[in-house]
Amino acid sequence: MSALAWTAAGSLAAWLWLLLGQGFFWRTDVRLPPRRDPGDWPPVCVVVPARDEAAVLPVSLPSLLAQDYPGRAEVFLVDDGSTDGTGELARELSRRLGGLPLTVVSPGEPPAGWTGKLWAVRHGIGEARARGPEYLLLTDADIAHAPDSLRTLVAAARTGGFDVVSQMARLRVESLWERVVVPAFVYFFAQLYPFRRIGRRGARTAAAAGGCVLLRSEAAERARIPDSIRHAVIDDVALARAVRGSGGHIWLGLAERVDSVRPYPRLHDLWRMVSRSAYAQLRHNPLLLLGTVAGLALVYLVPPVAGAAGAVVGDTAAAVLGSLAWLVMAGTYLPMLRYYRQPWWLAPLLPFTAFLYLLMTVDSAVQHYRGRGAAWKGRTYARPDAVPDES
């Protein structure tokens, strides 16, 4: 066989392993685990970090205030230096709509050593702990919850004995670029962190989705959340690892009625979302970056290239092997497209989307070495290797 055919064979072998050996990551049936209503509903505090979120609060905040929760619950919105009236808008929505009690607090500028939204989360948790909640719901300001979201999360945590129950919110898919990029974002995340493995006791895989994390207060204190992860750019995964590392039991799955209302109408918007943390996912390691680029090329780009080139030059083995790898790839993507209610013909375009993600990852590394560091809502932080350790 030719070198091209052997490369295509390697890609096909990789896809067969991913299909069967990576926790069936491509399946989308990991939803909230079996649950029953507890005899007593524990107190819960909802913590919402918010920075310049006036555009989405009118949709998301009312869904939290309207939670149908049988126990005691209240909402703490942390207005982290907003300049668009986020805090006052939240108070106005609460006055007008009623529902769960709302407290708006402001943490001030974060000290050195804190990245992303974690300083706001720390302030919100500190305010909430005075109420003695058994659980904390950490949710982003762009997440809209169904009226029974909180009670189903608590029931699942109590029934399964979970310290963390997290749902990957369904992201918006309305613009052309959202349709191309967003389902693949969740698909790639599930490939890195297969949901089926996360829920098993003793499993090494740990992850959460920051938009919807129900966290047992006792587990947060045991794992020193969020202080122990204050440097983390990918804070949700770091939270899950800290809880699991302290002996906690965690669960992550796809949401059914928890939705992100934030729009990403342009490719630029999605590019920033991904590149903000892509190199941090690789621990800012150049060798991991090179390996990731090579791996993405072999797994996602070789199949269509080998299939097409093999057909053009008459290399039957390359054409067949590349086409088979492409077919397996597209087949594993179909369940995620169905979950996002997108047409099947987007599945063969996954190599193009993967190429975009490859470029985003490289750009993330470039931005890192230019000293631009991590960012959250327009606030840039020092590079992790430049942050002093205050522990």
MARSE-567263 format. One line per 2 residues: number of its first residue (from 1); for each residue x negated, y, z negated of C-alpha. Coordinates in nm, 4 decimals. Last residue first. Example, Ala and Ser with C-alpha at 12.3 -4.5 7.8 and 13.67 -1.06 7.14 Angstrom:
% residues 2
2 = -1.3670:-0.1060:-0.7140 ~ -1.2300:-0.4500:-0.7800
//
This chain:
% residues 391
391 = 0.1387:2.9629:-4.9265 ~ 0.0612:3.2953:-4.7614
389 = -0.0974:3.1579:-4.4454 ~ -0.1968:3.4487:-4.2238
387 = -0.0469:3.4551:-3.8754 ~ -0.3003:3.4717:-3.5925
385 = -0.2744:3.1056:-3.4893 ~ 0.1042:3.1432:-3.4825
383 = 0.0810:3.4346:-3.2356 ~ 0.2135:3.7495:-3.3961
381 = 0.5780:3.8304:-3.3597 ~ 0.7820:4.0175:-3.1002
379 = 1.1271:4.1581:-3.1752 ~ 1.3499:4.1903:-2.8678
377 = 1.6129:3.9418:-2.9782 ~ 1.3603:3.6908:-3.1119
375 = 1.0057:3.6783:-2.9830 ~ 0.6997:3.4544:-2.9955
373 = 0.3487:3.5723:-2.9161 ~ 0.2503:3.8389:-2.6641
371 = -0.1201:3.7688:-2.7009 ~ -0.1961:3.7270:-2.3318
369 = -0.2808:3.3688:-2.4158 ~ 0.0779:3.3086:-2.5270
367 = 0.2259:3.4775:-2.2213 ~ 0.0218:3.2477:-1.9963
365 = 0.1332:2.9425:-2.1940 ~ 0.4998:3.0401:-2.1580
363 = 0.4407:3.1013:-1.7865 ~ 0.3120:2.7451:-1.7513
361 = 0.6234:2.6154:-1.9260 ~ 0.8527:2.8289:-1.7098
359 = 0.6784:2.7012:-1.3951 ~ 0.7330:2.3396:-1.5012
357 = 1.0932:2.4230:-1.5904 ~ 1.1474:2.5582:-1.2382
355 = 0.9951:2.2396:-1.0955 ~ 1.2349:2.0386:-1.3116
353 = 1.5244:2.2321:-1.1589 ~ 1.4049:2.1460:-0.8091
351 = 1.3577:1.7804:-0.9078 ~ 1.7140:1.7826:-1.0550
349 = 1.8689:1.8749:-0.7196 ~ 1.9820:1.5156:-0.6569
347 = 2.2178:1.5499:-0.9593 ~ 2.3789:1.8785:-0.8491
345 = 2.5872:1.6824:-0.5974 ~ 2.7874:1.5309:-0.8844
343 = 2.9830:1.8493:-0.9497 ~ 2.9755:2.0081:-1.2985
341 = 3.2097:1.9436:-1.5906 ~ 2.9331:2.0006:-1.8469
339 = 2.9764:1.6497:-1.9872 ~ 3.0054:1.5238:-1.6288
337 = 2.6728:1.6871:-1.5428 ~ 2.5188:1.5249:-1.8490
335 = 2.6507:1.1823:-1.7438 ~ 2.5153:1.2333:-1.3865
333 = 2.1545:1.3018:-1.4866 ~ 2.0586:0.9364:-1.5396
331 = 2.1868:0.8534:-1.1929 ~ 1.9886:1.1346:-1.0317
329 = 1.6661:0.9992:-1.1792 ~ 1.7475:0.6413:-1.0800
327 = 1.8161:0.7572:-0.7217 ~ 1.4968:0.9629:-0.7064
325 = 1.2947:0.6621:-0.8236 ~ 1.4636:0.4490:-0.5563
323 = 1.3931:0.7107:-0.2891 ~ 1.0261:0.7274:-0.3850
321 = 0.9922:0.3486:-0.3775 ~ 1.1668:0.3184:-0.0409
319 = 0.9829:0.6049:0.1305 ~ 0.6450:0.5100:-0.0136
317 = 0.6861:0.1464:0.0954 ~ 0.8090:0.2455:0.4409
315 = 0.5168:0.4732:0.5199 ~ 0.6381:0.5887:0.8639
313 = 0.4888:0.9362:0.8469 ~ 0.8229:1.1190:0.8177
311 = 1.0022:0.8593:0.6025 ~ 0.7094:0.8385:0.3608
309 = 0.6931:1.2148:0.3376 ~ 1.0625:1.2403:0.2463
307 = 1.0716:0.9630:-0.0139 ~ 0.7275:1.0452:-0.1484
305 = 0.8164:1.4128:-0.1921 ~ 1.1586:1.3328:-0.3389
303 = 1.0135:1.0837:-0.5910 ~ 0.6841:1.2702:-0.6654
301 = 0.8448:1.5841:-0.8076 ~ 1.0298:1.4549:-1.1150
299 = 0.8227:1.1841:-1.2833 ~ 0.4771:1.2451:-1.1408
297 = 0.4992:1.6250:-1.1324 ~ 0.6579:1.6476:-1.4757
295 = 0.3860:1.4204:-1.6158 ~ 0.1041:1.6196:-1.4577
293 = 0.2459:1.9457:-1.5922 ~ 0.2987:1.7876:-1.9341
291 = -0.0527:1.6434:-1.9429 ~ -0.2037:1.9791:-1.8525
289 = 0.0022:2.1509:-2.1224 ~ -0.0866:1.8824:-2.3765
287 = -0.4532:1.9477:-2.2977 ~ -0.4023:2.3223:-2.3351
285 = -0.2490:2.2814:-2.6850 ~ -0.0179:2.5608:-2.8001
283 = 0.1726:2.3034:-3.0090 ~ 0.3353:2.1711:-2.6890
281 = 0.6786:2.2817:-2.8106 ~ 0.5145:2.6191:-2.8793
279 = 0.4376:2.6301:-2.5073 ~ 0.8081:2.6048:-2.4235
277 = 0.9278:2.8484:-2.6917 ~ 0.9993:3.1816:-2.5249
275 = 0.9553:3.0262:-2.1795 ~ 1.2976:2.8609:-2.1989
273 = 1.5162:3.1559:-2.2997 ~ 1.3089:3.3986:-2.0917
271 = 1.3588:3.1892:-1.7779 ~ 1.7304:3.1632:-1.8500
269 = 1.7653:3.5413:-1.8491 ~ 1.5422:3.5798:-1.5422
267 = 1.7489:3.3234:-1.3526 ~ 2.0409:3.5604:-1.3900
265 = 2.3888:3.5280:-1.5456 ~ 2.2823:3.3861:-1.8824
263 = 2.5982:3.4521:-2.0817 ~ 2.6246:3.3926:-2.4568
261 = 2.9523:3.2262:-2.5529 ~ 2.7937:2.9116:-2.6968
259 = 3.0524:2.6464:-2.7670 ~ 3.1454:2.4137:-3.0529
257 = 3.4452:2.2048:-2.9520 ~ 3.3026:1.8657:-2.8542
255 = 2.9431:1.9066:-2.9579 ~ 2.6639:1.6721:-2.8595
253 = 2.4784:1.4882:-3.1307 ~ 2.2316:1.5253:-3.4154
251 = 2.2160:1.3415:-3.7503 ~ 1.9808:1.3688:-4.0470
249 = 1.9019:1.1700:-4.3623 ~ 1.6580:1.3385:-4.6000
247 = 1.3428:1.1933:-4.7529 ~ 1.1330:1.5100:-4.7734
245 = 0.9872:1.4496:-4.4273 ~ 1.3394:1.4165:-4.2875
243 = 1.4309:1.7594:-4.4215 ~ 1.1077:1.9153:-4.2947
241 = 1.1419:1.7485:-3.9551 ~ 1.4993:1.8710:-3.9167
239 = 1.4011:2.2264:-4.0064 ~ 1.1064:2.2212:-3.7644
237 = 1.3375:2.1070:-3.4843 ~ 1.5743:2.3958:-3.5598
235 = 1.2953:2.6520:-3.6021 ~ 1.1299:2.6170:-3.2639
233 = 0.9089:2.9210:-3.3302 ~ 0.7999:2.7876:-3.6679
231 = 0.5821:3.0024:-3.8953 ~ 0.8462:3.0197:-4.1740
229 = 0.8846:2.6419:-4.1796 ~ 0.8164:2.5752:-4.5488
227 = 0.9941:2.8957:-4.6484 ~ 1.3203:2.7987:-4.4740
225 = 1.3914:2.5548:-4.6269 ~ 1.1807:2.4325:-4.9176
223 = 1.2371:2.0632:-4.8273 ~ 1.3857:1.9849:-5.1697
221 = 1.5714:2.3152:-5.1770 ~ 1.7246:2.2558:-4.8347
219 = 1.8115:1.8962:-4.9293 ~ 1.9988:2.0187:-5.2374
217 = 2.1841:2.2756:-5.0269 ~ 2.3045:2.0103:-4.7803
215 = 2.2629:2.1503:-4.4304 ~ 2.5298:2.1811:-4.1619
213 = 2.3466:2.2962:-3.8510 ~ 2.5255:2.4505:-3.5512
211 = 2.3410:2.6885:-3.3181 ~ 2.0012:2.5676:-3.4306
209 = 2.0272:2.2255:-3.2697 ~ 1.8485:1.9655:-3.4810
207 = 1.5537:1.7333:-3.4335 ~ 1.3743:1.4376:-3.5903
205 = 1.2365:1.1226:-3.4283 ~ 1.0403:0.9084:-3.6735
203 = 1.3357:0.6902:-3.7700 ~ 1.3614:0.5850:-4.1345
201 = 1.7380:0.6087:-4.1424 ~ 1.8804:0.6177:-3.7916
199 = 2.0608:0.9362:-3.6822 ~ 1.7672:1.0710:-3.4827
197 = 1.7225:0.7592:-3.2718 ~ 2.0573:0.7818:-3.0984
195 = 2.0063:1.1512:-3.0216 ~ 1.6964:1.0899:-2.8102
193 = 1.4598:1.3809:-2.8861 ~ 1.2364:1.4495:-2.5838
191 = 1.4859:1.3101:-2.3322 ~ 1.7709:1.4740:-2.5216
189 = 1.5975:1.8112:-2.4847 ~ 1.5407:1.7461:-2.1139
187 = 1.9115:1.6731:-2.0615 ~ 2.0128:1.9773:-2.2695
185 = 1.8023:2.2069:-2.0505 ~ 1.9115:2.0182:-1.7376
183 = 2.2738:2.1054:-1.8099 ~ 2.1674:2.4736:-1.8353
181 = 1.9481:2.5181:-1.5254 ~ 2.1511:2.4694:-1.2064
179 = 2.4971:2.5550:-1.3381 ~ 2.3619:2.8487:-1.5367
177 = 2.1836:2.9680:-1.2253 ~ 2.5052:2.9775:-1.0239
175 = 2.6977:3.1584:-1.2990 ~ 2.9613:2.9814:-1.5093
173 = 2.7880:2.7242:-1.7283 ~ 2.7971:2.8419:-2.0915
171 = 2.6252:2.6204:-2.3447 ~ 2.8033:2.3381:-2.5271
169 = 2.6690:2.3516:-2.8799 ~ 2.4255:2.0759:-2.9765
167 = 2.5758:1.9625:-3.3048 ~ 2.3909:1.9229:-3.6314
165 = 2.4680:1.7221:-3.9432 ~ 2.1864:1.7486:-4.1955
163 = 2.1694:1.5862:-4.5395 ~ 2.3793:1.2953:-4.4161
161 = 2.5582:1.0532:-4.6494 ~ 2.7676:0.9215:-4.3622
159 = 3.1082:1.0014:-4.5095 ~ 3.0017:1.3253:-4.6801
157 = 2.8190:1.4605:-4.3764 ~ 3.0967:1.3624:-4.1358
155 = 3.3655:1.5158:-4.3595 ~ 3.1593:1.8344:-4.3913
153 = 3.1172:1.8643:-4.0149 ~ 3.4844:1.7862:-3.9530
151 = 3.5918:2.0485:-4.2077 ~ 3.3684:2.3162:-4.0572
149 = 3.4782:2.2589:-3.6986 ~ 3.8522:2.2455:-3.7689
147 = 3.9343:2.5866:-3.6182 ~ 3.7081:2.5250:-3.3149
145 = 3.3766:2.7076:-3.3426 ~ 3.2318:2.9865:-3.1266
143 = 2.8530:3.0236:-3.1276 ~ 2.6898:3.3518:-3.0197
141 = 2.6041:3.4672:-3.3726 ~ 2.4096:3.1509:-3.4445
139 = 2.5132:2.8938:-3.7034 ~ 2.3644:2.7705:-4.0282
137 = 2.6373:2.5992:-4.2289 ~ 2.5183:2.5619:-4.5861
135 = 2.6515:2.2813:-4.8046 ~ 2.7031:2.2198:-5.1755
133 = 2.7536:2.5911:-5.2291 ~ 2.6560:2.7540:-5.5623
131 = 2.7832:3.1051:-5.4895 ~ 2.4477:3.2656:-5.5804
129 = 2.2972:3.0330:-5.3203 ~ 2.4672:3.2302:-5.0432
127 = 2.2645:3.5472:-5.0909 ~ 1.9355:3.3566:-5.0797
125 = 2.0536:3.1551:-4.7825 ~ 2.1283:3.4767:-4.5949
123 = 1.7895:3.6274:-4.6760 ~ 1.6088:3.3123:-4.5672
121 = 1.8096:3.2975:-4.2451 ~ 1.7171:3.6571:-4.1646
119 = 1.3485:3.5764:-4.2236 ~ 1.3904:3.2649:-4.0097
117 = 1.5157:3.4502:-3.7011 ~ 1.1932:3.4178:-3.5084
115 = 0.8675:3.4173:-3.7016 ~ 0.7632:3.4913:-4.0599
113 = 0.3973:3.5165:-4.1637 ~ 0.3764:3.8912:-4.2076
111 = 0.6811:4.0368:-4.3801 ~ 1.0181:4.0655:-4.2090
109 = 1.1728:4.4129:-4.1787 ~ 1.4825:4.4666:-4.3902
107 = 1.7164:4.1876:-4.4976 ~ 2.0552:4.3408:-4.4182
105 = 2.3759:4.1915:-4.5610 ~ 2.7322:4.1559:-4.4328
103 = 2.9682:3.9572:-4.6554 ~ 3.2785:3.7977:-4.5068
101 = 3.5614:3.6215:-4.6911 ~ 3.7358:3.3575:-4.4771
99 = 4.0452:3.4751:-4.2940 ~ 4.1260:3.8421:-4.2423
97 = 4.1609:3.9586:-3.8827 ~ 4.1439:4.3385:-3.9068
95 = 3.9197:4.3789:-4.2087 ~ 3.6941:4.0941:-4.0956
93 = 3.6670:4.2290:-3.7427 ~ 3.5809:4.5724:-3.8810
91 = 3.3106:4.4302:-4.1082 ~ 3.1552:4.2425:-3.8163
89 = 3.1649:4.5568:-3.6001 ~ 2.9907:4.7482:-3.8788
87 = 2.7103:4.4936:-3.8938 ~ 2.6585:4.4633:-3.5173
85 = 2.6515:4.8400:-3.4593 ~ 2.4231:4.8273:-3.1555
83 = 2.0872:4.8996:-3.3199 ~ 2.0592:4.5771:-3.5175
81 = 1.7936:4.5502:-3.7870 ~ 1.8713:4.1938:-3.8891
79 = 2.2405:4.1999:-3.9735 ~ 2.2730:3.8839:-4.1824
77 = 2.6330:3.7617:-4.1666 ~ 2.7355:3.5685:-4.4764
75 = 3.0633:3.3775:-4.4376 ~ 3.2752:3.2200:-4.7088
73 = 3.4118:2.8783:-4.7961 ~ 3.6071:2.7237:-5.0820
71 = 3.7818:2.3999:-4.9910 ~ 4.0605:2.3079:-4.7480
69 = 3.8819:2.4510:-4.4416 ~ 4.0839:2.5767:-4.1468
67 = 3.8181:2.8114:-4.0097 ~ 3.9662:3.1421:-3.8895
65 = 3.6767:3.3608:-4.0080 ~ 3.4374:3.1411:-3.8127
63 = 3.6332:3.1612:-3.4863 ~ 3.6789:3.5359:-3.5384
61 = 3.2978:3.5694:-3.5438 ~ 3.2354:3.4127:-3.2015
59 = 3.4513:3.6072:-2.9569 ~ 3.4330:3.9630:-3.0931
57 = 3.0733:3.8871:-3.1998 ~ 2.9431:3.8359:-2.8441
55 = 2.8607:4.1883:-2.7231 ~ 2.7935:4.3267:-3.0707
53 = 2.5078:4.0786:-3.1184 ~ 2.2152:4.3171:-3.1652
51 = 2.0460:4.0952:-3.4244 ~ 2.2543:3.8384:-3.6085
49 = 2.1647:3.5567:-3.8468 ~ 2.4890:3.3784:-3.9446
47 = 2.4991:3.1869:-4.2743 ~ 2.8190:2.9968:-4.3591
45 = 2.8608:2.9058:-4.7250 ~ 3.0371:2.5843:-4.8233
43 = 3.2123:2.4698:-5.1416 ~ 3.2879:2.0965:-5.1566
41 = 3.6237:1.9492:-5.0484 ~ 3.7420:1.6942:-5.3017
39 = 3.8773:1.3515:-5.2087 ~ 3.6701:1.3584:-4.8938
37 = 3.8398:1.3397:-4.5530 ~ 3.7127:1.0499:-4.3466
35 = 3.4347:1.0321:-4.0926 ~ 3.3000:0.8266:-3.8044
33 = 3.0005:1.0005:-3.6400 ~ 3.0325:1.3323:-3.4512
31 = 2.9441:1.2734:-3.0856 ~ 2.6752:1.0592:-2.9227
29 = 2.8614:0.9637:-2.6037 ~ 2.6403:1.1599:-2.3649
27 = 2.4100:0.8844:-2.2401 ~ 2.0872:0.9983:-2.0753
25 = 1.8773:0.9501:-2.3886 ~ 1.9300:0.5741:-2.3778
23 = 1.6752:0.5606:-2.6621 ~ 1.3795:0.6034:-2.4308
21 = 1.3250:0.2427:-2.3248 ~ 1.5927:0.1563:-2.0697
19 = 1.6267:0.4457:-1.8262 ~ 1.3015:0.6138:-1.9302
17 = 1.1131:0.2871:-1.8679 ~ 1.2783:0.2449:-1.5280
15 = 1.1939:0.6060:-1.4516 ~ 0.8272:0.5635:-1.5367
13 = 0.8084:0.2504:-1.3207 ~ 0.9640:0.4452:-1.0319
11 = 0.7054:0.7212:-1.0745 ~ 0.4211:0.4701:-1.0760
9 = 0.5617:0.3066:-0.7618 ~ 0.5756:0.6493:-0.5954
7 = 0.2087:0.6985:-0.6790 ~ 0.1292:0.3552:-0.5342
5 = 0.3215:0.4437:-0.2190 ~ 0.1357:0.7725:-0.1791
3 = -0.1984:0.5988:-0.2265 ~ -0.1008:0.3592:0.0535
1 = 0.0000:0.0000:0.0000
//
